[in-house]
Amino acid sequence: MTQSTKENKRLEDHYSKKKDWLKWGPYLSERQWGTVREDYSPNGDAWNYLPHDHARSRTYRWGEDGIAGISDRYCNICFSVALWNGKDPILKERLYGLTGPQGNHGEDVKELYYYLENTPSHSYMKHLYKYPQNEFPYNKLVAENQKRGKSDDEYELLDTGIFDKNEYFDVHTEYAKASEEDILVKISVSNRGPKKALAVVLPTLWIRNFWSFTGMEEMPSIKKQGTKKKPYLAVDHSYVGKYNLYFDTPSRILLTENETNMERIYNGKNDHPYKKDLFHDAVIENDFKLAEKKKQGTKSAPMYELNIPAGETQIIRLRLSAEDINSPIDDTFDAIFEERIAESNSFLDTVTEKSSEEEREIQKQAFAGLLWTKQYYNYEVEQWLEGDPNTSPPKERWHGRNNSWTAFRNHDILSMPDAWEYPWFAAWDSAFHCVTFSMVDHEFAKKQLLLFTKEWYMAANGQIPAYEWNFSDVNPPVQAWAAIQIYQMEQRKTGKGDLKFLKRMFNKLALNFTWWVNREDSASNNVFQGGFLGLDNIGVFDRSNGVPGGGILEQVDGTSWMALYCLNMLEIALEIALDDDTFEDMAIKYFGHFVFIAEALNKITEDSMSSWDEKEGFFYDKLILPNGEKIPIKVRSISGLLSLTAVLNIRKGCLEKLPRFKSSMEWYRTYRMERQKYQVIEEYGPENDVLLSLVPRERLDILMQSILDESEFLAEHGIRSLSKEHENKYEVEINGDMYGINYEPAESSTDLFGGNSNWRGPIWMPMNYLFISTFKEYHNYFGDNLKYAYPTGSDNKLNLKEIAFEISKRLIGIFQQDSEGKRPVNLLEEKFYTDKYFKDLILFYEYFDGNNGRGVGASHQTGWTALVANLIEEINR
């Protein structure tokens, strides 16, 4: 049962609507520039339409961004940290990185920052940014990466040598909530270098600009108030209310307007000099006349010029509050921080009570990353296409990206895959995120999953939008899987599952399931296509852009995902039917769907569309050309292994309580036996549990040999996405053209999907988590009656629960220190990450090298990689 802590009480008060603890949080985006939302170009060139160089001078339409920032839930009032080291050509107001075209492996943030701590109510948050004391190598990063090819590693900030002499600042930004609308801020700047250094710090408070686009009846404002000795900033916003920003005595107080510098961006004429980039100009040019002269604006900052001796730390304290406080920064300030930190530790103790000290630290930073990347997301497609009263977007946009999604409109807090590299939702990513969110905040996990079924997300035909760059693309349908996972997690923690949540998910996902059946099974033979399905670059050609020769690609992964979807919906229907027997009919419906899908994938007849290759013992995609020719695409990948994941053990006790479902299931079995049809229910006995599996027992044995073979899929740190057998390139001829694929353990060598996504060998945490869950489900039925050599070819025989445990340990090992203090995830930068100021910092990458476990891809994709926290809990359960 969940233990009660102060943090649990805050969550309880919030979700019962007694208090609004989540009104403020880390909702400020890390990157608003270069996103689809801000792109008003005719050709959908988001990266170049609003680049980083424009971001400091140009007003955003759909959001805001900053470093270690917070905002209210609708991003009306924003706060973040800006910095200058006395040498940089620009004020550091936002994180820098390369765009997709600039990077040799796609978009890539080139900064060092870490999410250290966060609670679900955001009552305490801690962020670390490492800022060089010498000029930031903007040009060098671009030039060197453009020299490099797809076969080269990315050129990172640490590679430039700028941290070699420890000439940098550690900037810790901490937040502690005294109440829902009283937020204490502490910015600690530590000089890690060998000599005194200047750090200019601008804690920046500003208002999102609506007035330039949609107009506002009342213009919001930030005003200088107080006395010369005790100044403060007063915010008045008709949408949010009134707030005061109190702070330690600064060197200066700067004000301007959050408006576009028309002269710099468009060679136009400004109506006044107080523009968004005024602070940049003032700091870099050391000219503060204008910024100090202004007494009221929509962007503000107390400015601190800190000359910090070597090895020392200086602290800036601020307080953003809806209250008028006489002594806002007094002796109670630090006491509140200490109290919130203690409460954060107490809450974490209840979540990680069986973890070792090292495991607890991994989980803490995994949770922190997940919680820090809850971001405000605003995108109304119809308004975006039409433009605002003062804008006229090109007509070509009505035939471009997302043009058919005019009903899509949101102003929501979403869990982002990576708040810089992927600052937008991806439907299947979010489903995995929710499974880890459920460890710390069941309600947020449920609400987030339900959000994608809302009418302002889900299309009228039942399709769930995939991701910002193409809502119409197809992500794997894992929402039902996540729903049952979250339900069971809450049931274990609290003793009671939320059936209302399951019903709400089930009703809307039934529409989505029907969309899949009607759209993706083009031949009506229960073998599914789907195209992209999230697994970028997994095939010999780009599955999103049609099939060579105009044929149809019958995908093992598409069919497997649908089989898993069937069983997830069946499991949900059975769980609800135990309370409401009217759902037995829906259980029967999804059982029937599963029977036909399993038959289609597995049956072997002369004219069969089966994807199973008897000789090679693997499921392969099959290309059907217009002339009827069938070409197997013999790529040994997780696409073929996904068939394993469609498995469900139905307990005898459940069947006894649902006689109509049991009777229907037995009728299906008898009917199919009499007609010598493919038997889906092989493992069956009237007095036993029932096992439903897409893969029959003899094929399970064959596939398990492959998955546990260290020369194929089993790596030192998990399960690879492509068999190592493909170190020898696989090629296939289609209509006279050759297509091929080869094993690539890390970065992709192809330009598909921007050149930064790769399923051709690396280890992906979400897929590994699915397989681990699968092995446990098989074990629930077979127990010790089913054992395999682990690894294949060894004398070490383990049951599937033990195998799940061992693979979990391999995955967790990616983040653990060895005897020399090194972690596999940091392999390329291990000399830094054994340093005392780096060694306890953990990054949760997008995926991991299939040979050595080093982090690859997006460096802060804590979202689904946070599943390592679940694995740690499960091995200790």
N, C-alpha and C positions, 0 to 999 in steps of 0.2 A: 504494500500500500504506500502511496505517496506520503512522505513526511511533510509536516507543515513548517514552513519557514516564513520570514517576513516577505520574501520575494513571492512565495506561493500566495500569501495573503494579498499582495498587490495585484497579482494576476486574477485572483478570485474577485476582488473589488472591481477590477476593470471589466471583466466579462459579465459581471452582474450589473454593470452600468452604475455602480455606486460612485466610482471615480474614473477619470479618463487618463490612466497612466500612460497610454500609448499615443497621446496627442502629439508629443514630441519624441523624436528618435533620430537615428542615423540615416534619415531618409534622403539627405542631400546626395545627388548623384556624384560619382567620381569623374564621369565624363559625359557631358551633354553635347559637346561639339562632335562633328563627324557621325552623328546618328541619323537614322532614317527620318525621325520626327522633325529634325531641324533642316532637312533637305528639301529645298524648293526648286531644285534644278529640273530642267526638262527631261534629262536622261537618267535620273536616279543616281547621280554621282555624289553620294553622301560624304565621302571622305574629303573631296575637294571643294564641295560647295561651302562648307563651314569648317575650315581647318583650324588647327591649334593656334596658328598665328593670328587668326581673326577672333579667337575666343575671348581675349581680354578686352576687345574693343566693340564687340557686337552683341546686342541683346538677344537672348534666347527666347523662343516662342513657347516651348513646351516644358521647360524645367530649368534647373540651375545646377552648377557643379562647384566643387571645392575640395580642400584637403581636410580630412578628419572632421567633416562637417555634420551639422544637424539641421533639421527644419521641422516645422509643424507638418502634420500629415498631408496637407495640400500644398506644401512648398511655397507658402505665401511669404514667410519670414525665414531667412536663412542665416546660418552662422558657420564660418570656417576659419582656418588659419592660413594667412599669407606670410611669406618669408622673403628676405633678401640677405645675401652674404656680403654685400658691398662690391661684388665683382661680376655678378650675372648681368646679362644684357636685358633680362626681363624680370619683373616681379614674379615670384613663384606663388601664383594663386591657385593653380590646378596641376594635377599630375601630368607629366609629359610621356608620350610614347609615339611609336611609329604607326602610321596608317597601314592598311592592308597592302597597297601598292609599294610602300616604302620598305617594308620588312622582307627579308628573304624567306621568312616563314609566316607572312601575314602580319596582322596587327599585333603590337607587342608593347606593353607598358615598360618604360625604361626608368624606373624609380625603385627605391628600397623603402617599403612601408609594410607594417605588420598590424594585424588585429589581435590585440593581446587579451582583452576581456570584454564581456558584455553580458548583461542579464536580459531575460525576455521582456521585462518592462522597461528596459534601458535606464534603470535606476542607477546603474554604474557602468561606465564604458571607458575603455582605455585603448589608445591608438599610438603607434610609434611611426614617425617618419624620420629617415636618415637623410640629412641635408648636407651636401658637400660645402666646405668652406672656400673652395676655389671655384672658378667659373664652371658652371654646369656645361658638359660637353654636348650641347644640342647638335651642332653641325657634325661633329665627329661621329655621333651615333648614327645619323642618317647616312653619311658618306660611306662609313665602313660596312654597314648592313647592305647598302646597295651594291657594294663590290662583291658581296658574298652570294653564292648560289644555293640552290636547294639542298645540295649535299653537305653544306657547311653548317656549323653551329651558328646560332644567333649571336650577335655581338651585343653583350649586355653592359650595363653601367659599371659593374665591377671589373669588366675587361679593360675599361679605359684607363685604369690605374688611379682614378681620382680618390679612391679610398685606401690606397696602399700605405700612406703615412698616417692614417687615422685622423686626417684633417677634415673632420665632419662634426656636425651637431646631431645628437639624438634629441628629437623634439617629441616629447610625450604629451599628448592631449587627453585629458581625463574629464569626464562629466559625472556629476552626482546630483540626483534629483532630491531636493528637500521636500518637494511636493510635486503634484502633476505639472504645475506651471511655474516652478521655481527651480531653476537649473544652475548649479554651480559648475564653473569651468576652471580647470587648472592646466596651464601650459608650462611645462618644465623643459628648459633648453639646457642641455649638457654639452660642454665642449670636450670632445674625446681627443682633440689634437694636442700637440706638444707646446703650443704657445697661445697667448691671448688672441681672441678672434671676435669680430663684430657679427652680431646677429640682429637684424632688424625684423621685428615681429609685428604683424598687423592682424590682430583678431578682428575679423571683418563681419559686420552685421549688415544685411541688405534685404531689400524687398523685391520679390519677383515682379517683373514688369508685365502687367496686364494692360495698362493704360495706352501703350503704343499700338496694341493690336485690337483689343475688344472694347476699350474704353472702360472707365470706372466712374461711378457717380461721385464718389469721394476719393480724392487723390490721397493715397497713404503717405506717411512721412516719418522721418527720423529726425529728431531735433536735439541740439545741444541743450542740456539743462544743468541745473545745479550751480555750484560756486566754482571759483577758479581752483580752489584746493580740493573740492569734492565734486567734480563734474560727472555727469552721466548722460546717457543717450535715451531719449524717450521715443518709443515706437507707437504709432497710432494707425491701425489697419482695420477698416470696417469689416473685413472678412474674418479676422482672427481675434481682434481685441487690442488692448493696450499693454505694452510691456516696457520694462526699463532694463537697460544694460548698464550694470555697475561694474567698476573696474579699478584696479590699482592705478595710481597716478601715472599717466603716460608722458612721453616726450612731447607728443602732439595729439590733437584730435582732428581727423580728416573726414570731410563729407563731400559727396558728389551725387550724381544721379545715375541710376542703373539704366542708361540709355546708350544707343549706338553712336559711335563716333563716325558720323557720315563722311567727314572729310578724309579720314584714314581709310575707311573701307570702300567707299564708293566715289571718292574724289568729289564729293558734294560739299554743301555748306552747312555748318552747324548753326542751330538757332541759339546756342549758348555754349560756353566752354566746359560745362560740368558734365562730362560723359563717363561712361563705364570705366575707361582706362586711365582716368585722371590720377589715381593713386600710383599706377605704374609710372607715369610721366614724372610725378612729383618725387618719388623715391629715387628713380634712376638718375634724374637730372638735378636732384637736391634742390628742388624749387617747390616750396609748400605754400606759396602765397595764396593761390586760388583755393586749394583744398582746405586750408585753415580759415580762410575768410568766410566760407559758406557755413551757415548756421542751421540749415535744414536741407534734407535731401532724401534719397532713397537707398544710398549706399554709404556706409560709415565704417570708421576704424580708429580706435585708440592705437597710437603707434609707439613702440618701445624700441629704443636703440640700446642694445645690451652689449657691452664689452666684457666678454666672459673669460676669465683666466683659465689656463689649461687645467683640465680635470675637474672643473667646478660646474655647478648647476645654478641657474637663476630661474625663478618661478614668477609667472604672471597669473593673477587671480581675477576672475570675472564672475558675474552673476546675472543671468537673464531671468527676470521674474515679472509675473503679472501683478505682483504686490509692490506697494511703496514701502521701502525698507529704510529705516534711519541709519542702521549700521550694517550694511549688507556684507561687508568683508571684515569680520571681527574674529574673536577667538572661537566662535562656533563653526566657522567655515571649515577648518581642518577636521573638526570633530565630526561634522556631517560626512565628509569624505571617508574618514576612518570607519564610521558606522556602516556606510554603504558597501565599503570594501569587505567588511566582516560579514555582512549579509550576503554578498555575492559568493564569498567562500563557503558560507553555510549552505546556500542553495546548491552550489556545485558539489559539495560533499554528499548531498542526498542523491544526486544523479550519478555520481561516480564512486559510490561507497565501497565497491569491491575492487576498484582499480588500484594498481600500484602507483607510486608517486609519479613515475615517468608517464604511465598511461593516462593518469589524470591530467597531466600538463598537455598531452596531445589532444585529449578530449576538450579541455578548456579552450585551447586556441582554435580547434575545429568549430566549437559552438560560437566563439567570438566572431570568426569569419562569416559564419552563416548569419548571425544576427546583425553584424555591421553592414552586410550587403542586402538588408531590407531597404528598398529604395522607392521613392515616390516615382510613379510612372503615369504620365499623362499623354494620351494619344487619341484624338477623335478623328477618324479617317475622313469622314465627309467634310468636316471643317478644314482639315489639312489639305484636301483636294480643292475645295472651293476658295480657300484663302480667307483672310480677315478683311474688314472694310478698307483697310489701308494697303492691302496687298493683292496682287493679281498673279497667282501662280501660272506657269505655262500650261496651255491646254493639253500638251502631250501627257501630262501627269494622269489625266483621266483614262489613259490607255496603258499606264505603267504600273508600278509596284502597288499592290494591295487595293487596286481600284474597285474590286468587287466587294470589299469589306466595309461598305459605308455605314453599316449598323454598329461597327466596332467603335466603342467610346469608353474610355476609362480615366479615372482619377484615383488610382489605387496604390497601396503599398504592396510591392511585389518582391519576391525573393529572386534576385538576379544570379545568373550563373557566375559571372565575374563582373564586379561593378565598374571596372575600367574596360576590359577587353570585350565583354559581352554585356553592356549596360542596358539590357532589355530582357524580357522573359523568353524562355523557350519551354514549351508546354511539357515536354517529357523530362527536361532537367528539373523543373519545379516539382514534379511528382516525386522524384527521388529526394529533393531537398526536404519535402514535407515529412518524409520518414525519419530524418534526423531531427527536424524541428519538433517532432512529437516527443522526443526525449526530454525536451525542456519546456515546451508549451503546446499541449495537445490542442487547445482551442485555435491558436494561430494556424497550426498545421491543417486542421479541418477547414477553417475558413479560407485558407489559401487554395486548397484543393477544390473546394466548392466554387471558388471565384471563376474558374475556367469553364464552369458549366452555366454561368449566368448569361442572360440574354444579350448583354452588351459585349460578351466575348464569343460565345458559341454562335455559329451561324444558324439561320433558320432551318437548314437542312441537317443540322447535327454535327457539322465539322467543327473541331476545336482549332483555333488559330495556332500555327506552328511556332513562328518566331518573327521578330520585327521585319527582317529583310524579305520575308516571303510568307505571309500568313497562310497562303494556299498550299504550301509544301506539307508533307506528311511526316509527322513525328510518330514514333512507336506509341501505341495506345496503352500506356502504363498507369493511367489514372485509377482504374479499378483495382489494380494490384496494390497501389499505394494506399487506397482507401481501406482495404482489408488489413494491410499492415498496420496502419494508424489505429484502426479499431481494436485490433488485438493488443497493440502496445498499451493503449489506454486501459483496456480490460485488465491486463496484467498489473499495471501500476495502481489502478484505483479500485479494482474488483468489479467494475461495471463498464460495459461497452456502450457506446452511443448509437443506439439503433436508429434514432431519428436522423443522424448524420448519414448512416448507411443507406437509409431509404431515399434521402435527398440525392445522394450521389447516384444511386441505382437508377432512379427515374430519369435523370438527365443523361446518364451514360447509355441507357437503352437507346436513346436517340442517336448518340454518337456511334454506337455499335451498328445500328441500321445503316447509317451513312457509309460506314466501312464496307458492309456487305454489298450495298448497292453500287458503290463506286469502284472499289478496289478488286472485286472479283469479276473481271470483265468477261470471262468465259463461262461464268456461272457453274464452275466445277469445284468450288471451295478451295481453290489454290489461288493465293492472293499475290498481287503485284505490289503497288504502294510507292515504288520509286525510291526516294531519298531515305526515308525511314531512319534518319539520324546517324546512320553508320557511314559517315563521309568516307569516300575513297576505298570502300571495302571491296569493290568489284573491279573488273577489268575495264569498265567504262562508267561514265557519269550516269547514274540511274535516274537522276532528276530531269535530264534533258533528252528523253526519248531513248529508243533502243536501236542499235545498228540494224539496217535492213528493214526497218519499219515493222519489226515483229513485236512479240509480247514476251516479257521476262517474268516467268513464274518464280517468285522469290521464296526461298525457304524461310528467310527471316520474316517476310510479310505473312506467310501462312502460320509460322510459329507464334508470331505476336498475336494473331487472331485466335489461335488455339488457346494461348495463355489468357487472352481477354475473355474468351468463353468460360474458362474454368474460374477466373476471378469473379465474373458475373454470376456463375453458378454458385460459387462459395458464398457470395453476398446474399443471393436469393435464399439459400439454405439457412443461413444464419437468421435472416429476417423471418423466414417461414416458421422457425421454432417459436416465434412470438406471434406471428400473424400468418395462418395457414393459407391465406389467399395467395401468398407468394410461391406456393408449391408449383403453380402453373408456370411461373417464370423460370423456376429451377428446371422444370421439364423442358422448357423451350431451349435453354442454353445447353442442357445436356445433349439434346438432339443436334444442335449446331456443332457441338464438339465431336460427336460421333462422325458426322459427315466430313469435317475437316481432317480428322485423324485418318479416316479411310482414304481421302484424296491424297494425302502426303505419303502414305505407307503402302497402299495396295500394289501388287505386282501382277499385271496382266500384259499381254503382248502390246495392246494399244494404250497402256496406262500412262497417265500424266505423272506418275509417281516420281518423286525427287530422290529416292533412295538408290544408291549405286551399290548393288549387291557385292560386286567384286572388290571395290575399294572401301566398302564399309563406311559410307559417309552420305549425308544429304547435300545435294548440289542444286543450285539454281538451274532452271532449264529455259533456254531461249527457243521460242516457237516462231519460226519465220512465216511470212504470208503464204508460202508454198506448202506449208505443213511440215517442213523439215524441223527436227528437234535437235538442238545442240546443247549438251550439258556443259555448264560453265564450272569446270572442276577446280574451284578455289576452296581450299580447306581453311575456313574461317569461322569466327563465332556465329556467322549467319547460319552455318550448318549445325552448329552446336546448340543454337537457340531452341531447337526442337525439344531439348531436354527439359527446358524450363516449364513447359506446359504439363504440369502434374498436380494432382489433387488426391489426397487421402481422405475419403469420407468415412467418418467414424460410424461404427455399428449403432451406437446410441442415437446418433442423429437420424439414421435410417429408420429406426424403430419408432421415432416420434413423427415421422413424415411418411405414412403408409402409401399415399397416392404417388409420391415421387418414387418410392422403392418399387412399387408395382410397375410403374411406367419403365423404370430402368430395367427391371427383369423382363418386361415384354420386349424391349429393344434387343436385349441379349438373345432371348429365345428366337425371335423373328430372324435375326441375322444368322444365327446358327443353322436354322432350318434352311435358309437360302444360301448357305455357304458364303456369306459375305465376310468382309474383313472384321475380325473381332477386336473391338476397341477395349472392351472390359475383359482383359485376360485374367487378371488377378481378382477372383471373386469366389466367395463362399457365403451361404445364407447366414452363417453365424459369425462372420468376420467383417472387418472393415472392407471398403471397396477402394481399389486404386484405379484412378483414371490417369492415363499417361499417353501423350502423343507418341511416345517412343515405346514399342514393345520390348519385352525383357531382353531378347537376344540382341537387339540393336542397341539397347542401353549398355549392355556389356561391351559391345564393340566401340561405341562412342566414348565410354569411360576410359578405355585403354588409350585412346587418342588424347583425351583431355588431360590425362595424368602422365603423359609421355613427355619427358624433359627435352626430347629432340623435336617435339611438336608444340604443344600448347602450354605445358607447365613450366613456368619460369621460377627463378629463385624468389621473386617477389609477387607472384600471382599468376593468373591465367592470361596468356597473350591473346590478342585479337586475331592474329593470323598465324598459321602454323609455321614454325621455323623451317619446315620442309621446303618452303618457298624461297629460301635463300637461293635456290635454283629457280630462276624465273619461270612462271607458268605463262604460256601463251596459247591463244586460241584464234583460229581463222574464221572470220565471219564475212561472207560475201567478198572474199578476196583480200580483206584487210586484216592485219594482225593486231590483236589486243592482248595486253599482258599485265601481270602484277608480280611484285616480288616482296619478300619480307623486309620491312623497314622498322627497326626496333624503336625509333624515336621520331624525329621530324619527318614530315612528308616531303617527297621529292616531286610531287605533282602540284600543279596550279589549281586543281579542283578546289572549290569552296574556299578560295582565297589563299590556298597553299599553307594553311595553318592547322588543318584538321587531318588526322591520320588514324585510321583503324587498320593499318597494314602491319601490325606487329606489336604496338605498345599495349600496356596493361591499363585498363580502364576500371576505376573503382565501381561504378554502378553495375556494369555487366558482371564483374566478379561477385558483387553482392547478390545479384540474381541467381548465379550459379550456386553460391553457398546456401541460399535459401532453398533452392531446388534439391540439393543433396540432403538437407535436413528433412524435407518433405518425403523423399523416397525412404529415408531411414525410419520415419514414423510408421511406415508400413512394413518394411522388410526387417528392420532391426539388425541383429547379427547374422541373419540368414543371407545377407548380401555384403560381400567384402571384395575389395580390389587391392591389387598390388599398388603400393604408394611409395615411390613413383612406379610407373609401369616397368616391368622387368625385374623389380626387386623382390625380395622374399618377405617384405614388410606388408602384411595384409591388414587392412583397416576397414571398418564399416564406414558408411557414408557420413555419419555424424562426426566421426573422428577425422575423416578427410576434410570435411567442412572446417573443422577446428584447425587443422594443419594449414590449410590454404589461408584462413583468416590470419594466422600468425605470420605467414609470409607477407601479407598485405600490410599488417600493422608494422612489420619490421622495416618497411620503407621509411618510417618516421622515427625509428628508435636509434639511439646512440650505441655504437659498438664500444669496445674497451678503450679505444683511442678518442672517444668523443665524437666520432663521425657518424653522420646519417646518410644512407643511400640517396635520399631525396636531394641532398646538397652536393652530389659527387663532383660537379664541375666547379664549384666554389668552396670546396671543403676547407681551404686554408683560411677563409674568412669565417666560416661557420664553426670553427673551433676556437675563435677569438672569444674572450669573455663577454663582449658586448653583442655577439651574434649567436653564440652557441645554444641558447635556449629559445631562439626564434624559429618558428616552423611555418613553412609555406605549403599550401595544399593545392597542388598543380592540377591541370586539366587531365593529364594522363601521365604514364610513367614508362621509362625505357624498358623494353621487353627483355633486355639482356642484363641490366644492372640496377634498375629501379630508380634512376635519377628522374627528377621532375622535368616534365616537358609540356609545351603548350602554354596556355594561360596560367600565369603564376599564382593567381589568387582565386582559382575556381573552387573555392571551399564548398560551394553548393552541394554537388553530388559527391565530391571527394570527402566531405564531412561524414559520409557513411562509415568511415573508419572508426568514428566514435561509437556507432552501433555495434561494429564488430568487436570492439574492446569490451563493451557491456556484455555481449553475447558469450564471449569466451570465458567471462568471469561469472556468468549467471549460475 
